[in-house]
């Protein structure tokens, strides 16, 4: 039974890792990609608009 207790943790971690990878791959693209792209575009626009006024006050 020592071999079972020795092999169980790596097998459980391998199954969990494969599950995480599958979730990551499934959530890429499609409607989720559009939502993620929109969120990134909005964040970049906020960052750029916040940076512009500080550049104008220095000049």
Helices and strands as residue ranges (DSSP letters): H 2-26, H 30-58
